[in-house]
Amino acid sequence: MKLKIVPAAKGIEWVKLGIRTFLRQPLALAALVFMYAALALAMMVVPYAGPFLASALVPIATLGLMAATRVAEQSGYPLPTVMFIAFRASRERIRAMLLLGVMYAVAAFGIALLAASLLPAPVEGKTMEEALQSGELATYMMLSAVLHIPVSMAFWHAPALVHWHGVPPVKSLFFSFVACVRNGRAFLVYVLAWAGITAAIVTAAILAAVISPWLSGVVLGSTLMIATIAFYISIYFTFRDSFVEAEDTPGETQ
């Protein structure tokens, strides 16, 4: 496994590949994303441990969607079972993936607590309307997003490195973070491209509202859903182009 440095233009290519691959198997890939969302929501209702379990699911689901993208790129049909590919590996790699999930959940909760502590006044105890009017909720969300950037960089490639390359969890976080930094120009273009697509969708919805509020809602809802799914699909390509793939080992499952 070796890090590859890619040009900035790769960021646009990743976006195009995400959209193109989604269009190859739109129903199957959309169903997988909805299945992940439904499973995460189901976990959220578990008393006390729900949010932690839902957060711990993120690396496992990320790997599942990357594996599904791999199948769709080769003109195959990704079945729902691909979402559980993390559990079709050696015991060592399953344990490593579960540990990665726990680490992500701990990091997510740490960010939530840190963001809350940085606010001038706590959001807790106020209604949603009061929090919105005071701007505290927006500030909290912005702080959380900024603090989550290094965490996202560390976990971006980590699931694939653990499962397909057998990299230990802690090392996978380090390698993933370094890969994102070294290919920072490509990732910047990648993020800006998705931001531009989102801005275009919102603009189209606003223009559609002149004709009909109902049409505006349809445009906004459907196109944002497609863009979100295509974004998840594109993650695989950022990994594929950031590392030289090693030969598969007996402990792996494709």
N, C-alpha and C positions, 0 to 999 in steps of 0.2 A: 504494500500500500504506500503510495507516494503522492504528495501534494502536487497539484498542477496549478500554475499561474495562468489565468486566462485574460484576454483583453476585455476592455470595458463593454465592447459591442456584444459580448456573450450575454449580458443582462437582458437585452432586447430579444436575443435568440431564445433564452429560457422562457420568456413570456409567450413568444410565438409557439414554442413547442408545447407549452401547457395548454394553450387554446386549441392547437391542432390535434393533440392527443385526445383531449376531451371530446372533440367533434367526431373522433373515430368510434368511440363507445360512450355517447352522452348518457344514455339511460343507465347503463351498468355503473359508470363512475359516479353519476349523481346519486344513485341508490346507495352506493357505499358511503358517500359523505353523509347522507341522511341517516344511514344506519349508525354511523359513528355518533352523530348528533343525538339520535334517540337514545343510544346507550349511555352517553354522557348525562343526558337529562334524567334517565332512570336512576343513575348513580347519585345524582344530586338530591334525590328524595330520601336517601338513606340517612337516618338520624345521626347527627354529629359528624360522622365520617364521610358523608356524601360529597362535599366539595373537595376533600382530600383525594377520594377515590377517582373523582372525575378528572382532577389534575394529573393524577398518576397514570391515567389512561392515555394521555397525550402522546408520549413517545411511542407507545405500542400502536396507536392509531396512525401516527405519522409513518411508521414503518409499513403498516398495512396498505396505506394509500400509495406509498412509493412502490411497493411490490405490485399493486394493481396497475400503476402507471407503466411499469416494466412490461406487464402482460399486454396491456392495450397498445403500447408502442410497437409490439411485435404482431399486431393485428389479432391478438387473442381476445377472449372474452373473460374479464376478471370476475370470478365467482365470489360470493359473500365470504367464503372460507378464507380468502386471501387476507382478510382483515386480521386474522388470527395467526398469521405466519410466524409471529414472534414465538409462539408456543410449539412450533414444529421445527425444533432445533435441539441441539444437545442440552442437557440439564444445566451445564455451565453457562450457556448463552441465554437460556431462559431466566436463570437467576440474575444474570447481568442486566437483562432487559427490565426485569422487575425492580432491581435496584435503581436503574436509571429513572423509572417511573416515580419511585419514592423520592429520589433526589429532585426531580422536577417539581413534585408537589410541595416539598419543603421550600424550594426556592420561590415558588409562587406565593406561598403563605408568608414567607419572609418579606417579599416585595410589598404585599398588601399591608403588613404591619409597619414597614418602614415608611411607606407613602402616607399612611394615616398619622404616623408620629411627626411627619414633616409639615403637616397642615397647621395653620395658626389656631384653629379650633376644631375639635373633633366633629366628624359628620354624624356619628352615632347619636341617637336620641332626637334627631330631627326628621321631619317628614321629607319625602322626595321633593315636594314642591318647595319647601324651605331651603333644602340643600341646593336645588337648581337656582333659586333666586339669589342666594348668597354667593354662588359661583364655586362653592366648596367642592361639589361633586365633580365639576369640570376640572378643577385643580387636582383633585385626587386621581381622576382618570389620566390626566396628562402626566402626573408624577409617576404613576404606575407604569404607563407606557414607556417613559424614558428609562426607568429603572429596569424594565424588562428587556431592553435591547441587548445588553451583554449576556443575559440568560438565554435569550433566543439564539444568539450567535453560538453559544456553547452547546445548546441542544439541537441546533439546526441539522447537523450531519450525524450527530451521536447515535441515534437508533440504527442507522444503516451501517455505521462503523462497527457497532457492537455485533449486529446480526450477521452481516455479510463478510466482515473482515476479522471478527473475533477480537476486536480491540477492547480491553477492560474499560468499564464505565468512566472512571476518572480520566484516563488517557483519552477516551473518545471525546470528552468534553473539551479537553485541551486542544486536540487536533482539530475539532470542529471550529473552535474559536479562532485558532490560527488561520485556518482555511478562509474563514469569513474576512479576517483582517487582511490577509495577503491578496485576496481577490476583492478587496473593498470597492474598487472602481466598478467592477461588474455588478456587485450587489447594490451599489448606489443607483446605477442605471436601472437595475431590476426593480427596486423599490419605487423609483420615480416613475417608471413605466406603469406599474400597477396603480400608483396614485393618480397618474394622468387618465387612465382608463376609468377609475372611479369618479374622477371629476367630470369626465365626459358623460358618464351615465347619469349623474346627478343633474347636469346641465340639460340633458335630453329630457329628463323627467320634468324639470321646471318648465321647459318649452312646451311639453305635452300638456301641462296643467292649463295652459291658455286655451287649449281645445276642450279638454275634459279632465277633471280631477281623477276620475276613474281610470282613464287612459294613462295618466301620469303614474298612478299607483302600480298599474300593470307593467309599465316600462321600467320603473324603478325596481320593483320586486323581482321580476324575471331576469333582467340583465345583471343586477347585483348578485343574484343567486348563481348565474352562469359564471360570472367573473370570479366569485369566491371559490367555486369548484375548480375552475381552471387554475387558480392560484395554488390550491392544494396539490393539483396534478403537477404543476411546474417545479415543485420542490425536488422531485426526483432528479430532474435534469441539472439542478444546481449541484447536487451531490455527484452525479455521474461525471460532470465536467471538472469537478474540483479535485478528484482523486483518480489515480491510475488504478483500475480494478485489478486485484490480485486473483490468482486462480482459486477456484472454489476448493474448500477443504471438506473432508468427510463429515465434519461436525455441522455443516451448513445445510440449509434447505432453501432452495430457490423459490 
